[in-house]
């Protein structure tokens, strides 16, 4: 079974397709100066782009992991998430608080989706 990598970098790929599954790396905001809602919206747009490139979309997301730098921003993140997530196709999801790679990052999201 083949492996296809998307947006390959020296340390990691942004997505990896194996069989009928795509695995997305943790996505962070391109503009980390945005607030939690803004960062989440940016990340979800990146996820849409990567899923499309892999041949699928958000209706096929199986599971999502969300890391927040501060759990008190849970409602702000959910504001963007709830507006974006496909109603009736919500994935299994975990959300935890964690220190992220850089102080300006407030949200990081990774997901796994089916293709086809």
C-alpha positions in Angstrom: 0.0 0.0 0.0 1.4 3.4 -1.0 2.2 6.3 1.2 1.7 9.9 -0.1 3.0 12.9 1.8 1.6 16.4 1.5 3.6 19.6 2.2 6.8 17.7 3.0 9.3 19.6 5.2 12.6 18.7 6.7 11.1 17.7 10.0 7.6 16.6 9.1 4.8 16.4 6.5 1.6 18.4 7.0 -0.4 15.4 5.9 0.2 11.7 5.1 -2.1 9.5 3.1 -2.0 5.8 3.6 -4.7 3.6 2.1 -8.1 5.3 2.7 -6.9 7.4 5.6 -5.2 10.8 5.9 -3.3 11.9 9.0 -2.9 15.6 9.5 0.0 17.0 11.6 -0.9 19.4 14.4 -1.8 22.7 12.7 -1.1 26.1 14.2 -2.2 29.6 13.0 -0.2 31.3 10.2 -0.8 34.6 12.1 -0.3 33.8 15.8 -1.1 37.3 16.8 -4.8 36.6 16.3 -7.0 35.7 19.3 -8.1 32.1 20.0 -11.2 32.3 17.7 -9.1 33.8 14.9 -6.3 31.3 15.3 -8.9 28.5 15.3 -10.5 29.8 12.1 -7.1 30.0 10.4 -6.3 26.4 11.5 -9.6 25.1 10.3 -9.1 26.7 6.9 -5.7 25.0 6.7 -7.4 21.7 7.6 -9.9 22.2 4.8 -7.1 22.8 2.3 -5.1 19.8 3.4 -8.1 17.5 3.4 -9.0 18.7 -0.1 -5.5 18.0 -1.3 -5.7 14.5 0.2 -9.0 13.9 -1.6 -11.5 14.2 1.2 -13.2 16.9 3.4 -14.3 17.7 6.9 -17.4 15.4 6.7 -15.0 12.5 6.8 -13.0 13.5 9.8 -12.8 10.5 12.2 -11.0 12.0 15.2 -9.6 15.3 16.2 -7.1 16.3 19.0 -7.2 20.0 20.1 -4.6 21.5 22.3 -5.2 24.9 24.0 -2.5 26.9 25.7 -5.2 28.0 28.2 -8.3 25.9 28.9 -10.2 29.1 29.9 -10.3 29.9 26.1 -12.4 26.7 25.4 -15.5 28.6 24.5 -13.6 30.9 22.2 -12.2 28.0 20.3 -15.6 26.3 20.2 -17.1 29.4 18.7 -15.0 28.8 15.5 -15.3 25.0 15.7 -19.1 25.0 16.0 -19.4 27.3 13.0 -17.1 25.1 11.0 -17.8 21.4 11.9 -20.1 19.4 9.7 -23.4 19.0 11.5 -24.3 15.3 11.8 -20.7 14.4 11.0 -18.9 15.4 14.2 -15.7 13.5 14.8 -14.5 11.9 18.1 -12.7 14.7 19.8 -10.3 15.4 22.7 -9.4 18.9 23.9 -6.6 19.4 26.5 -4.6 22.2 27.9 -0.9 22.1 27.0 2.1 24.4 26.5 2.5 24.8 22.8 5.6 25.2 20.6 5.7 29.0 20.8 4.1 31.4 23.3 2.0 33.1 20.7 0.3 29.9 19.7 -3.0 29.5 21.5 -4.4 26.5 19.6 -3.2 23.5 17.8 -5.4 21.0 16.0 -4.6 17.6 14.5 -7.0 15.2 12.9 -7.4 11.9 11.1 -9.9 11.5 8.2 -11.2 8.8 5.9 -10.9 9.2 2.1 -13.8 8.0 -0.1 
